[in-house]
Amino acid sequence: MNYQSINPANGTLLQTFEEITDAQLDHALETASGCFSTWRLTSFADRAKIVSGAARILRHRSEEFALAVTLEMGKLIEESRGEVTLSADILEYYATNAERFLAPEQLAPDSGEAAIENDPIGVLFGIEPWNFPYYQLARFAAPNLMAGNVVMVKHSESVPRCASLFEELWRDAGAPAGAYTNLFISHEQAGRVIDDPRVKGVALTGSVAAGRIIAERAGQNLKKSTMELGGSDAFIVLEDADLSRTVEWAVWAKMNNTGQCCVAAKRFIVVDAVADAFLEMFRAQLETLVAGDPMSLATTLGPLSSERALVGLLDQVDRAVAHGATLVMGGHRIDRPGAFMQATILTDIEPANPAFREEFFGPVALFFRVENEDEAVALANDSDFGLGGSVFTADVERGRRIASRVETGMMFVNHPTWTMPELPFGGIKASGYGRELSSLGIQEFVNKKLVRIAAIDAA
């Protein structure tokens, strides 16, 4: 595996990083295991000093961290800055709230006393993707470090500079050696980490295919795992929606991070009464996007993360059209250096078309026309995925009812699916299991231990 920093805006190789040896990996595992033996005994206040310190460093050096994201995976620079801020927010959120979230829960047995304590379980292994190089790490590291666990991370091979910077962040914040460890390792070595008895839990954010492999490996070792996998979020538009504002949100929901987001809106399901108007307005706004250098504030359409990602997405579009889909706009590479693709809309996608079931990870919108809200809900639920979704309507109670009917892990009314530290994040079906963020995220990798006290002569 090659850990290479390549600028997708122009194809320039920036830096190559070497994989570590098996001996170095074993040393890292031993260091992490040793760190856990003391970190687990560290007070919440002392852990919080380090985690909140890391947040302050992120804010102070935000331009440095943001630049690395834009150079390595092509995110627009303003979006990269936003990701750095969000990551710092997550660190501060858990530094502030972890002790409250993990406070013992007092029970009320018929006699005596009982409580549930939340104990850390040990070394955790995270496998993380490239599309949000810091946010993904922050939401794994912050709750688990505050819970008293230590973390080891295999980041994507396409964002090694970001991976290194995030590890340096923890050292600069005063974390002990082994509390946070970045691993430049092969897939075979990653399997060895999962197998290692010193590792007690596994978290993956990635594809469905990767999820099947990692979940099986963790299961064979009887280790707790969480999986945040793909999505094909429905963006439902009802006939009473404020169409102008809804279309603005539709463009943001589709094109944020150039559509390379697991909770990007991917299936636009619009009631027939406003379908033509929505499609015309949506297309008109997508046509105004300007491809260019992601470092420039004038650029509104960045590159895909890599040449491989671009080629794969173009092939998906070609297969969809070959199976009967209509290409309303886009569908092709932009004639300029870098991994740029036109904003694209596909319609007339029948259930037999492979596009009906696939996730399109990029600037490709699938448009569906339905008769009414019942058809909209049925189509939203006719998916192998269940990560996020949204519904737009002037009637909030109607939106609430529809949100309750859609089979997904997260549902938003009059706003696209998005993330905040205090909101739980995760899905169902092929989108995975487990939750990150909020009070739920810190509960995933702790031992909920019952402590029962009774009189020695009690019956």
Summary of the structure (lengths in Angstrom):
residues: 459
radius of gyration: 23.0
end to end distance: 62.2
largest distance: 83.0
contacts: 1643
relative contact order: 0.14
helix: 42%
strand: 22%
